[in-house]
Amino acid sequence: FNLQSRVRRYTFWSFMMLRSVLLSCCLFSLAAAKYWKPYSGFHCPPTKKVWQKRAAMIPLGDARDTFLPAIVSMPPARQSPQAELAIVVIHGAPRETELYYHSIRVYLALQKKKWDTVLIAPGFADKPCSAEQWMNKTSENQTNQTAAIFGSISEPWWMFGARADRNTTGKGVSTFSALDSVVRWVPQEYPNVKRIVVFGFSAGGQLLARWAIMSPEGEGGKTSDGLPLRIIVGSSSSFAYLSRERPVPNCTLDDNTTSGHKCNAFEVPASHCHSDFDSYPFGLGHLDSASAKTRVAELGRERQDKRLLSDVSEYLSQTLDVDDSENLTEALTDRYLSKDVRYMFGRGDTKSCTVGVCYGYCAPMTQGSNRLQRGLNFMDYLRSEFPGYEPRYGFFYSRPLG
């Protein structure tokens, strides 16, 4: 009798505990959905007053009429003297600056690092935003400054280095130039900072994967101001290869990829993608001035990527002295290999790119069939193409994106 009674009590309380857990999960999911829904996308001004008080404007090079909006954990006028690390976090495709800022801010608080770290979350705007709107205040001496607009929410070109819309202010500053400006702005406004980490996830990871190759910032592991710079690329769905070689077909099978996936062979694809597989942004093809002009002329009027080639080619002409294709590739390779670049891959990012969670057309499909596979193939490619170079990467647990 005692045993049966104990079993019944155990069963009852187990059921009650399970019901409580399920109810809590449901309530949390509903609350989270309600809480975060308004904060997806770019908002001008920020949606919460606490974030409005932390709004900042980052000047974009010589474009004095344009700024890059950002949310910062410490306004420069109220910075902590012990803050020696700056973290710059780049949002994903929906441009959810507030969500990325809040997530990293909570993590820093849990790690008791919020007073040791300056968190900077810039936003690549997709809608008009004046200085007065962003700072949520009016001034007697109103300026004509506006945020650079990097295309509509549906346009992906900002993550590959495209310039801001030409019909807005900013004279077409590129996202690569904007990131350069952020890195140079940090020591000017936060003189106590001794090192910088730039982190991007998903679309932000795609931007950083290419910025790490193209930008002079980070060469030799340091910024142009001499601060140590680390670039962390999180869950990028594609990469810009540094040569024409790609994983052999056996390495790109649409199957169940694991974190132990290996690719030991790379070759130039034969008659693949109409020989367009190596064009930027999935390779370094057509980035020198002569090739870019020729390729842009060849592309039809409906091809929007011809603007991207022009934008990135112009950026490179301003940061490198070489211009022919062979020397440009060599210079960019040397630039990249000298940097402190790290990668993060989701163990669960194995959903096929053919169903829309990553680019599923010809050129990126030569890199792999899902995010995890593409990332690991690129790591093995770097080992194969540059003997002695060991890429640095790690894994996080995740459900398949999408």
C-alpha positions in Angstrom: 0.0 0.0 0.0 2.8 2.4 0.9 4.6 1.7 -2.4 1.4 2.3 -4.4 0.7 5.6 -2.5 4.3 6.8 -3.2 4.0 5.9 -6.9 0.7 7.8 -7.1 2.2 10.9 -5.3 5.3 10.7 -7.5 3.1 10.5 -10.7 0.9 13.4 -9.6 3.7 15.7 -8.8 5.7 14.7 -11.9 2.6 15.6 -13.9 2.2 18.9 -12.1 5.9 19.8 -12.6 5.7 18.9 -16.3 2.5 21.0 -16.8 4.2 23.9 -15.0 7.2 23.7 -17.2 5.1 23.5 -20.4 2.9 26.4 -19.2 6.0 28.5 -18.4 7.5 27.7 -21.8 4.3 28.8 -23.6 4.0 32.0 -21.6 7.7 32.8 -22.2 7.3 32.2 -25.9 4.3 34.4 -26.1 5.9 37.1 -24.0 9.1 36.9 -26.1 7.2 37.1 -29.3 5.2 40.1 -28.1 8.3 41.8 -26.6 10.6 41.4 -29.6 8.2 41.8 -32.5 8.3 45.6 -32.4 12.1 45.6 -32.3 12.8 43.7 -35.4 14.0 45.8 -38.3 15.6 49.2 -38.1 13.7 51.9 -36.1 14.3 55.6 -36.0 14.4 56.6 -33.2 15.1 53.5 -31.2 11.8 52.0 -29.7 12.7 52.2 -26.0 13.7 55.3 -24.0 16.7 53.5 -22.5 18.0 52.9 -26.0 17.2 56.4 -27.1 19.5 57.7 -24.4 22.3 55.5 -25.8 21.8 56.6 -29.4 25.0 57.7 -31.1 25.9 59.1 -34.6 29.1 57.7 -36.2 30.6 60.1 -38.9 31.2 58.4 -42.2 34.6 59.5 -43.5 34.5 62.7 -45.5 30.7 62.5 -45.9 29.9 65.2 -43.3 26.2 65.2 -44.1 25.8 61.5 -43.4 26.2 59.3 -40.3 25.8 55.7 -39.3 23.3 55.3 -36.5 24.3 53.2 -33.5 23.3 52.2 -30.0 26.1 52.3 -27.5 26.2 51.0 -23.9 28.3 53.9 -22.8 27.7 57.3 -24.4 31.2 58.9 -24.8 30.4 61.6 -22.3 29.6 59.0 -19.6 32.1 56.2 -20.4 33.6 54.0 -17.7 37.4 54.5 -17.2 37.9 50.7 -16.8 36.3 49.9 -20.2 39.2 48.6 -22.2 37.4 46.3 -24.6 35.0 47.5 -27.4 32.6 45.1 -29.0 31.0 46.1 -32.3 28.1 43.8 -33.1 26.6 43.7 -36.7 23.0 42.8 -37.1 21.4 40.3 -39.5 19.3 40.6 -42.6 16.3 42.1 -40.9 18.6 44.9 -39.6 17.5 44.3 -36.0 20.0 46.6 -34.3 18.1 46.7 -31.0 17.8 43.0 -30.7 21.5 42.4 -31.2 22.4 45.2 -28.8 20.1 43.9 -26.1 21.2 40.3 -26.5 24.9 41.1 -26.1 24.2 43.6 -23.4 22.4 41.0 -21.3 25.3 38.5 -21.8 27.8 41.1 -20.6 25.7 41.8 -17.6 25.5 38.1 -16.7 29.3 37.9 -17.1 29.7 41.0 -14.9 31.5 42.7 -17.8 29.2 45.5 -18.6 31.5 48.1 -17.0 34.6 46.7 -18.6 33.2 46.7 -22.1 31.9 49.3 -24.5 29.2 47.7 -26.7 28.5 49.4 -30.1 25.6 48.2 -32.3 25.6 50.2 -35.6 22.6 50.0 -37.9 22.6 50.0 -41.7 19.3 51.9 -42.2 16.8 51.0 -44.9 14.6 54.1 -44.4 15.1 57.9 -44.0 16.4 58.9 -40.5 17.6 62.4 -39.7 20.0 63.3 -36.9 17.1 64.9 -34.9 15.0 61.8 -35.3 17.7 59.4 -34.3 18.8 61.3 -31.3 15.1 61.9 -30.5 15.5 65.6 -29.9 15.1 68.9 -31.6 17.7 71.5 -31.8 17.6 75.2 -32.6 20.6 74.7 -34.8 19.2 71.8 -36.9 21.6 70.0 -39.1 21.1 68.5 -42.5 22.7 65.2 -41.4 20.8 62.0 -42.3 21.6 58.3 -41.8 23.1 56.6 -44.9 20.4 54.3 -46.4 21.6 51.0 -47.7 18.8 49.8 -49.9 15.4 48.5 -48.9 14.9 45.7 -46.4 14.7 43.1 -49.2 18.0 44.1 -50.8 21.0 42.0 -49.8 23.8 44.1 -51.3 24.8 45.9 -48.1 26.2 42.7 -46.7 28.6 42.4 -49.6 30.0 46.0 -49.5 27.6 48.0 -51.6 27.4 51.7 -51.4 24.6 53.7 -49.8 21.8 54.8 -52.1 23.1 57.4 -54.5 19.9 59.5 -54.3 20.5 60.1 -50.6 23.2 61.9 -48.8 26.5 60.3 -48.1 27.8 60.3 -51.7 27.5 56.5 -51.8 29.7 55.4 -48.9 30.0 51.6 -48.9 29.3 49.3 -45.9 33.1 48.4 -46.0 33.9 52.1 -45.6 31.3 52.4 -42.9 32.9 49.6 -40.9 36.3 51.2 -41.3 34.8 54.4 -39.9 33.4 52.6 -36.9 36.7 51.0 -36.0 38.5 54.4 -36.3 35.7 56.2 -34.4 36.1 53.9 -31.3 39.6 55.2 -30.1 38.6 58.8 -30.8 35.5 58.6 -28.5 36.8 55.9 -26.1 40.5 56.6 -25.5 40.7 54.0 -22.7 39.9 51.1 -25.1 42.8 48.9 -25.7 41.3 46.3 -28.1 38.4 45.9 -30.4 36.3 42.9 -31.4 33.9 43.1 -34.4 31.2 40.4 -34.4 28.6 39.7 -37.0 26.0 36.9 -37.2 24.2 35.5 -40.3 24.0 38.5 -42.8 26.3 40.4 -40.4 28.7 37.4 -40.7 28.6 37.6 -44.5 29.5 41.3 -44.3 32.5 40.6 -42.0 33.7 37.5 -44.0 34.2 39.9 -46.9 35.3 43.0 -45.0 38.1 40.8 -43.4 39.4 40.3 -47.0 38.9 43.8 -48.4 39.6 46.2 -45.6 43.0 47.5 -44.6 41.7 47.5 -41.0 43.1 44.6 -39.0 46.2 43.9 -41.1 48.8 42.3 -38.9 46.0 41.9 -36.3 45.8 45.6 -35.6 43.7 48.6 -36.7 45.2 51.6 -38.5 45.4 53.2 -35.0 47.4 50.3 -33.6 44.7 48.6 -31.5 44.4 44.8 -31.6 41.4 43.9 -33.7 39.6 40.5 -33.8 37.0 39.8 -36.4 34.4 37.0 -35.5 32.3 35.7 -38.4 29.1 33.9 -37.1 27.1 31.5 -39.2 27.8 33.1 -42.6 25.9 31.4 -45.3 28.6 31.9 -48.0 32.2 33.0 -48.5 34.4 34.8 -51.0 37.0 32.3 -52.0 40.5 33.5 -52.6 41.1 31.5 -55.8 39.1 29.7 -58.4 39.3 26.3 -56.7 36.1 25.0 -55.0 35.2 21.8 -53.1 34.9 18.7 -55.3 31.3 17.5 -55.7 31.6 14.8 -53.1 32.2 17.5 -50.5 28.9 19.3 -51.4 26.4 16.5 -51.2 23.0 17.5 -49.9 23.1 15.2 -46.9 23.3 15.2 -43.1 26.3 17.2 -42.4 28.0 16.9 -39.0 30.7 19.0 -37.2 33.2 16.3 -38.3 32.7 17.0 -42.0 35.9 17.1 -44.0 36.8 18.1 -47.5 40.2 17.0 -48.8 40.0 17.9 -52.4 39.5 21.2 -54.3 39.4 21.9 -58.0 38.2 24.5 -60.5 34.7 23.5 -61.5 34.4 22.5 -65.1 31.9 24.6 -67.2 30.0 25.5 -64.1 27.6 28.5 -63.6 28.4 29.7 -67.1 32.0 30.3 -65.8 30.5 32.9 -63.4 31.1 30.9 -60.1 34.1 33.0 -59.1 32.6 36.4 -59.6 32.3 38.6 -56.5 30.7 38.2 -53.9 31.5 34.4 -54.0 35.0 34.8 -55.3 37.4 37.6 -56.2 36.6 37.6 -59.9 36.1 40.9 -61.7 37.2 43.1 -58.9 40.1 44.9 -60.6 39.1 48.1 -62.4 39.5 46.8 -65.9 37.6 43.5 -65.3 34.9 45.2 -63.3 34.2 47.7 -66.2 34.1 44.9 -68.7 31.9 42.7 -66.6 29.5 45.5 -65.8 29.1 46.2 -69.5 28.4 42.6 -70.1 25.7 42.3 -67.4 22.2 43.0 -68.5 20.2 46.0 -67.2 18.2 43.7 -64.9 21.3 42.4 -63.1 21.6 44.4 -59.9 24.9 42.8 -59.0 26.7 44.9 -61.6 26.4 47.9 -59.2 28.0 45.8 -56.5 31.1 45.1 -58.7 31.5 48.8 -59.3 31.1 49.7 -55.6 33.6 47.1 -54.3 36.1 47.7 -57.1 36.1 51.5 -56.3 36.6 50.8 -52.6 39.6 48.6 -53.4 41.1 51.2 -55.7 41.1 53.6 -52.7 42.8 51.1 -50.3 45.3 49.3 -52.5 47.9 50.5 -55.0 47.6 47.4 -57.3 45.0 47.2 -60.0 45.6 44.1 -62.2 43.7 40.9 -61.4 46.7 38.7 -60.4 48.4 41.3 -58.1 45.0 42.3 -56.6 44.2 38.7 -55.6 47.7 38.3 -54.1 47.4 41.6 -52.2 44.0 40.7 -50.8 45.1 37.2 -49.8 48.1 38.6 -47.9 45.9 41.2 -46.3 43.4 38.5 -45.1 45.9 35.9 -43.9 47.6 38.5 -41.6 44.4 39.2 -39.7 42.9 37.8 -36.5 39.7 36.2 -38.0 37.6 33.6 -36.2 34.6 31.7 -37.3 31.6 30.3 -35.5 29.4 27.5 -37.0 26.1 26.2 -35.8 26.1 22.4 -35.3 22.4 22.4 -36.3 22.7 24.7 -39.4 22.2 21.8 -41.7 19.0 22.7 -43.5 19.4 22.5 -47.2 20.0 25.8 -49.0 17.6 24.6 -51.7 14.7 25.5 -49.4 15.7 29.1 -48.9 17.7 29.4 -45.7 20.8 30.4 -47.6 21.6 31.2 -51.3 20.6 28.2 -53.4 21.7 29.3 -56.9 24.6 28.0 -58.8 27.7 30.0 -57.6 27.2 29.6 -53.8 26.1 26.0 -54.3 29.6 25.2 -55.4 30.6 25.9 -51.8 28.3 23.4 -50.2 24.6 22.5 -49.6 24.0 24.0 -46.2 25.6 26.6 -43.9 27.6 24.2 -41.7 28.9 22.3 -44.8 29.9 25.6 -46.5 31.7 26.8 -43.4 33.7 23.6 -42.9 34.5 23.4 -46.6 35.9 26.9 -46.4 38.1 26.0 -43.4 39.5 23.0 -45.2 40.0 25.1 -48.4 42.1 27.6 -46.4 44.3 24.7 -45.1 44.6 23.2 -48.6 45.3 26.5 -50.5 47.7 28.0 -47.9 49.8 25.3 -46.3 50.8 26.1 -42.8 47.8 28.4 -42.2 45.4 27.1 -39.6 42.0 28.8 -39.5 40.4 29.4 -36.1 36.8 28.4 -35.6 34.4 26.9 -33.1 30.8 25.6 -32.9 27.6 26.6 -31.1 24.5 24.5 -30.7 21.5 25.7 -32.7 18.4 24.7 -34.5 18.6 24.9 -38.3 18.1 28.5 -39.4 14.9 29.1 -41.3 
